[in-house]
Amino acid sequence: MSSSHSKRIIVTEPLLRTGCLLGEGPLYDAHTSTLHFVDILDKKVFHLNTETLSLDYEQFSEPVTCLALRRNRKGLACATASGIAIIEGRSDLRYITQPIPEEDRPFKRFNDGACDRQGRFFIGSVFSKERNLPGLLHRYDPEDGTCVVVDEGPFTDTNGIGWSADDKTMYFTDSLTNIIYAYDYDNGMISNRRVFVDAIAQGLPEGSFCDGLCLDSEGCIWSARWGGSRINRFDKDGKIDVEVLFPTAYSITACCFGGPNEDQLFVTSAHTSALGGDGSRQAQYPHSGDLFVVDLSGQYRGGKWRHEFAL
């Protein structure tokens, strides 16, 4: 349930039957009309030519969890389970930093991330309940090569990160608490963490969770909903005013704007067997794991909410 006053868009067919286990991290490159995205569990990075719908992928030996374009350089940067790396050549990673201690890597990993306007990479880790390892928010600064924890949380599964157009606010998702936080942001420094969205308090279903996000040109947040078959748009007051429903996909994981006019919303999803699921819902939601696009032309356009990595 959510506000009866919110606008509703329904998308029933995927753009492509990608069959991902855990599709995530869509990233659109306007220079090449390419949509990049990942399958975390299958350790793949996909590259989709959005004009021809030709799909290619690279296979890696460890999970790639999110992607970033590089400033004035070809290729992609990424977060992996253990750190931040540059993707070089075919399926080759050059690590820049691996801040998760080796003894913790079997139990926790990095998840979502994004770069600020100065090219710093912010990434969050997921918690390990069994080992009592909290999710943390890290910042890697290419200028001095430091990687530091900027918020010790403790968080659960850290997720969607983005900035307001004026760079004064950073948004950050703590998935299992169903909270999107806002911080005051000043040149890499965060302060005044506060609740911007409490999804359950707004009537969204318990057992579904805030996942990846993006921002539009009006400064509003589009938040994918794990286990909720939808994306919610939260206005500048953090209230739902649009729902995009995907009745054939159970867990919607992330979204980004793209296309020639930045008015196409590309959407990733996960198979119902991912992350503890038993797959029993797959017949009911047969497009879980596929790639969707939502045509928002004449309605909404993407904003500049994440930036290029400075290396």
N, C-alpha and C positions, 0 to 999 in steps of 0.2 A: 504494500500500500504506500501511496505518497499523495501529495496534494492533488485534489481533484481539479485544481486550477492550472496544473501544469500541461504544457503542450505535449502531444504524444506522436511519435513517429515509429512505424513498424517496418522492420526489415526481415524478410523471410528467406531470402536466397543469398548465399555467399558469392563474393567476387570470384574466389578460387577455392577448390576443394584441396586445401593444403594438408589436411590430416595431421596437424601438429599434436604432440602430446601436451606441451606447454608453450603455445605460441605467446610471444611477448615482445615488448620493446619496439614498436613500429617507429621508423625514422625516415622522413621523406627528404630526398635531396633534389631541390628544384633545378640544379644545374644539369642533372642527368635524367630527370623524371623517373628516378629510381626510388622504390620503397624498400628499405632494408628492415628486416625483423628477425627474431630469433626463435628457436625452439630450445628452451633451457634444458629440458630433460633429454632430448635427442642430440644435444650438443651441436646444433646446426645454426648457421647464419644464412638467411635467405636474401636474395636480391631480385626484386620484381621490377621489370620494365613496365611502368604503368601505362605506356602507350600501346605496346604490343601484347602485354600480359605474358611475356616470356619470363619464366621463373628459373633461377639458378640457385645453387646453395654451396656452402663450404662446410665440411665436416671437421670438428675439432675433438681433441682428446679430453677436454674438460668443458663444463658448461660456460657458455657466454651468456650473460644475464641482461645486458643492455648495451646500447651503441651510442656513439657520438660522431658527428662529422668533425673533420680536422680543419683548423684555420689555415687557409692558404696552402693546404697540402692535400694530395690525393689520398684515398683510402679512409679507413675508419679507425677510431679508437673504441675501446670497449671496457666494460667491467666483466670479469670472469668470477667464478666461485671464490677465487683466492685474492684477486687484485685487479689492477688496471693495466691494460696492455694496448699495443698497437697491432692491428691486423696487417701483416706484411705478406705479400705474395698470396699463395693459395693455402688457406688453412694453417698459416704460420703466425704464432703470437710472439711478440717481443714485449716482455714484461717491463713495466716502469716501476711498479711497487706492488708488493704482496704483503699487506699489513696484517692479515689474519694469521696468527701463529700456527705453525705446522701442526701442533698437537690439537688445535681446535678445528682444523679444516674438515675432518670427517663428520663434524657435528653442526657446523654453521657455515654460511656462505654469504657472499654479497648478493644483492638482488637488483633493485632499480637504482637509477642514477641519472644525473643531467649536469650540464656545464653552465656556469653563470657567464655573464657578459665578458668577464676578463679571462675566460677559458679555464677556470678552476673546475675540477670534477668533484661533485658531491655524490657519494654513494652510501647506501644504507645496507646493513647486514640483517639477516633473519636470526631470530632467537632459537636457542636449543633448550627446550623445557627440561629434557633429561639431564643435561649437564649444567643447567642454571646459567647459561650464557645469554646475556641480553642482546637484543638488536641495538646497534649503535649507528650513529650518523657520522660519516667521515668526510673530510675535505682534503683533496690532493691539490697542491698549488705548484704548477709547473715553473713558476718564477724562481722558487727556492728549493723545489724538490721535496717539500715536506708533505707528509700525510698524517693528519691529526684527527682525533675524535672531537667533534664540535658539539655533540650532544650525546650524553651517556644514556639518555632515556630514563628507565629501560623501555625499549620498544619491543613489539612482537615481530611481525613480518613487515619490515620497512618497504615503502612503495613510492608511488608517484611523487616526483619533485618538480617544481617549476617556479618561475618568478613573474611578478607583475611587470607591466611594461615600463614602469618608472624605476624598477630595480629596488624599490623600497620594501617589498614584501616577498618572502619566500614561503612557498607552500610545500607541505611534506605529509605523506600519508602513513599512518600506522594501521595496517589492515585489520588485524584481529580485534582491535578495539573500536573499529569503525569510525575512526577520527581522522579528519584532515586538519592539520595544524597550520597556523600562520606564524611567521617570525618577522620581527623587524630585521631588515637586511641592510648592511652597510659595508660594501667593499670586502666581501668575504666573511664578515662577522655577523653572527646571528644572535638575537636577543629577544626577550619578551615572548616566549612561546605561549601560544594561546589556542583554544579550540576555535576553528573556523567553521567546520562542519561536524556535527554529531549525527551520523546517518540514521542510527536507530531511533533517536529522538524525533526525527522527521518522518518516521513511519515506514522506513525501508525494512524489508523482512529480516528478522534474526536468522542467522545461519547463512546470510550473504554478507559480502565484505567489500569495502572500498579497495580498489586495485590501482592500476596505472591511471594517469591523468594527462590532460593537455589543457591549454588556455586558448580562448578565441580572441578576436580583435577587440571585443568589448570588455576583456578582462575577466570573463566568467570561466569557471572550471568545468570541464567535461571529465567525469570520473567513471571509469569502467567498474562493473560490479561483478565480482567473483560469486558464482552461485546465484546470481540474480537475473540473468538473461537480459541485461540492460546496461545502458549508460545514462547517468544523470547529469544534467547541466545545473550547476549551482551558480546563482547570480552573485553580485558583489556583496550581498548580505549573507551569503552562504545558504540560501534557500533554493529548493528545487523549482525550476521553471520549465524544464524540458526533460522528457524521458524518451530515449530511443530503445525500443524493445526488439529483442532477437528471439522469437519464440522457438527457433530450432537450435539454439546454442545455449548451454547451461551456464558456463563460466566465461564471462567476458573479461579480458585481462588488461587491455591497454588500447589507447587510441591516439591518433595524431592527424592533423590536417595536412592536406597535400593537394596535388593537382595544379594545373596552370594558374588557377585563380585562388588557390588555397581554400577551396570551399568543398573539398571532398574529404570526408572523415574516414580514414582507414582504421580498421578494428581487428584486433587479434583475439583469439579464444583458445580454450584448453579442452582437451578430451576429458570426459567425465571420470576417467580412471586416474587422472593426475593428482598428485599430492594427497594420497590417502583415499581417494575415491575408488569405488569398486567397479565402476564402469556400467553399473546397472541402469543408469539414466541415458546411456548413449542412444538406445533405440528411440526414446522419447525426444531426445535432442540430437538428431543425427548430424548436424553441422558443427557440433562442438569440436574445436580444433581447427576449424577453417578460417579463412580470411574474408572479412566483409568490407564493403565500402558503403557509406551513407552519403547520398547526393544532397548537399545542403546549399546548393547554388541559389542565390537570391535571398538566403536566410542568414547564414553565418559564415564567417571566414576565420582562418587561424590567426593567432597572434604570435609574437616573437617571445616565447616563454622559456625557451632553452637556447643554447648557443653552441659555438664550436669549441672543441678542445684546443688549447693553445700549443700543443705539441704535434 
